[in-house]
Amino acid sequence: MSVLLDYKSTKDPTTGLDFGYRSGNVYMKQQRQSDENRKKAYRVIRVILSPEIPNIYSYGNFNNTKVNISNDGGTTWISVNFKNGIYTIQEMQDSINNVANQLNWYSKSTDPAFILNYNPATRFIYTKIDSSKMLLPSQFAVDYSVSAFYQMLGYTSLTCTFLVDGLFTASLSPQIDVQSTYLEIFMSCIQGTRWLNGNLNSAIARIPISTSSTATEIVFPSATTGYISPTVPASIPSTIESFDISIRTGNGTECVFLYGNCIIEVEIIDI
């Protein structure tokens, strides 16, 4: 005996908004009942995830959407507020400089006092400040600590405010994809699916992600390879009345989406 369990969510089930989690609860109008004397297994048939996974956003307890800049060495500050979205390092730099240009801080809009970039050899982020580029004699300063922005760049909370000219390299590797590089999908009715680094892990699927415009879609059987999803023995109750779907990042937190569908199709099998 087998049964297909489908889940689809286009909005955050809690807020009803496009932006937010896609995790949720499924209530079975008719219980799924099977032979309690038979072992159980599952197969992942289809997973389709939205491509819109932000790396700058404010949701729940997380916020990395704010940077402060100054033209008087940090005596007074102006806030640069980022909208929820997907940003490259170049776009982060441009957003900050756009605000400075609107304030008429620079002698030339094309020659800014602030540069945010990375060393292609080490891949570490650096900040460069050169106040000679200012329109009036003044000191440019930047403060990343007013949100979790500094963590994304690889700075620490103690070394992310720069009040003088110079080149300031982050001490840690950048985390531009702040939600990790992969997702794990969990169903509360399926437990004990695999061993991960020696520990029992209940993820039914692990999917690589990237901040790109291409949707992530895992489909079995594969049209290109012909692969069939493996049947995985697991602990599954004989009676299923409801279950929770959870989509977590490699950091163990719920993944935040901007837009798009989340579709999961799983087959529960008696073996």
N, C-alpha and C positions, 0 to 999 in steps of 0.2 A: 504494500500500500504506500502511496506517496501523495503529497499535496504541495501545491505551489503557494507560497506566501509572498504577496506583492506589497510594496510600499512605495508611495509617491508623495512628494512634498515639494511645492513650489514656493512656499512661504514659511516663515518662522511660525510653528504651531502655537507658540505662546503669545506672540505679539500680533500675528497676522500680517506682518510686513515682509517685503521682499528681502530686506537686509536682516540677517540673523542666523540662528541655528536652523538646521533641517531635521534635527533629531525629533522623535515624537513617539506617541503611543498608538498601538493598533489594538482595537477591541474586536474580538471575533463574535459576530452575531450568531454563529453556529460553532460550537466547540469543535476543535480538531481532536478526535479521539482515535487511538491506535492500540494495537496489542501491547500490553505492558510487559509481556514475556519476550518480546523481540527487541533486539538492539536497534539503535537509531543512528542515522547518518544524515548529512545534508550535502547539497551541491549548490554552488552559486551559479545561477543561470545568466543574470544580467545585472550590471551596475552602470548607471549613467549619472555623472556628476556635473554640476555647473562649472564652466570655466572661470567664472567670476569669483575668485578667492582673493580677498584683499590682503595687502601687506601693511597698509596704513588704515587704521580704523579705531573707532571708539564704540565699544559694546561691552556691557556688563562691567567687570572690574578692570578691563584692559583699555588703555588709551595711549596711543603713540602719535597723536594727530597735531601736536603743538610744539613749536620752537619759538624762542624769544630772540630778538636781535636788538642791537643798540648802536647809536652813533655817538655816544658819549662815554664809552668805556664801561658801560654797565650801570651808570647812575640811574638812567631811565630805560625802560624796555618797551618794545613793540612786539605784539604777538603775531606769529605767522600760523594760521590755522589751516590744516589740510582737510579736505573732504575725504570721506571714506573712499578708498580706491586702490588701484594697483599702480605703483610708482617705481621707476628706475632711479638710480642714483642721479642721473642727469636731470630728471624731472623734479627730484627733490631739491637739487641745487637751483634750478630755474624758478621754482615756486618761491623760494626764499629771496632770490634776487629780484623777482618781479615786485615783491612788496617793497624792497629797498628802493627800486627804481621809481615806484609810485610815490614814495616819500621824497624823491629827488635827492638821494644821498650821494649818487656816484657822478663823477665828472663825465663819464661816458657810459651809457647803458650797456654797451657791448664789452666793457672792460671793468668787471665788478671787483669790489674789494673782498668778496667772499667766494671761495671755491670749495666745493665738496666733490671728492673724487676718490679713486682707489688706485693703489699701486698694482699694476698688472703682474709684477713679479711675485709679490707677497700676497696679493688679494686683500690687503688690509685697507680700510677706509682712512682717508686723511682729510683734515680741514686746513685750508690756507687762508690767512687774513693778511691783507696788505692795505693799510689805511691811506697810503699815498694815492689810492684811486678815488678817495672821497672828494666830493665837490668842495667842501669847506674843511679847514684843518680840524680833524676830529678823529676819534678812535672807534673803529667798528668792533663789535663784540657779538658773540653768539652764545646762547645757553640752551643746550639740548635737554637739560634735566627737568624741565617743566612738564614732561610727559615721558613715556617709555621710548621716545624716539631714539635716545642715546643707545639703548640696548640693541636696536635694530642695526645700528652702525658699528657696534663692537666697542663702544666706550663704556666706562664704568661710571657709577653715580658720582664718584669723587673726581673724575677727570673728564668732564664733559661741558665745562663752562670756560670759554676762552675770551679773555679781556684785553689781550695785547696782540700785536702782530706776530706772525710766525707760522710754522708748519707743525700741525698737531696730528700725530698718527694714533689711531685706535690701538688698544693693547690686546683686543680680542678679535676673533674672526667675525665678520659681519653676518647678520641674520636677516638678509633682505627679504627672504621668504619667512616671515615671522611665525607662520603657523606650521613650520616644519616642511619637509620635502615629500611627505607621504601621509596618507590617511588610513585609519583602521576603522572598519565597520563592525559593530557589535549588535547582536540580537539577544535580548535577555533570556529567551527560551532555548538558546543554544550555548552550551558551556563546554569548556575543556576541549578546544578544537586543535590545539597545536602546542608544541614546546618552542618557546622563543628564548634563546640564550640560556637554556637550562631551566626556565620558569614556565609554568603552565599559562597559556594565553588563550583567551576566548574570542579573539578577532576572527570573524568569518572571512574577511578579505582585507588585504593590504594593498593600497593603490598609490602609485607615485603621482605627485601633483606638481604643477608649476604655475607661475603667474603668467599665463599666456592666453591667447584668444581661441585656443583649440580645446573643444570639449573633451573630457576624459570619459571614455566609454569602454567598458570591458564586457564583451558578449561571448557567450558559449552556446553552441559550437562556433568557433571562429571561422569566418568566411575565408580568411587568408591562410590559416594554418590547419584548420580542421580539428583543432584541439577540443576535447570535451572537458568540461570542468571536472576535477576529481571528486569522487564521493568520499567524504571525510567522516569517519565515525566520531560521534560526540555524545555528550550527555544532553538528552532532549526529553522533556516530560511526555508521557503518553496522552495527557489531556492538556491542550493549550486553549486558554480562554482569552488571553491578551498577552502582548509582549511589547517591549520597548526597543526602538531602533536608536542607536547612538553612533554618531560619526565623529571620531576623535582624531586629533592631529598626532604626529609622532611625539609631541610634548605631553600627551595625555589629556589635553583639554578639548572641549567641543569645538568643532571647526565652524568658523563664521563664513557665510556666503553673502555675496552682494545680490546676485540675481540667478535665475535659472532653476532647472529641475533637478531633483534628486530621485532617482528611480532604482529600487533594489528588488530583485526577484530571486527567491531562494526556494529550492525544492527540499522538503522534509521526507525522508525515506525510512521505511521499516526494512531491516536487513536480517 
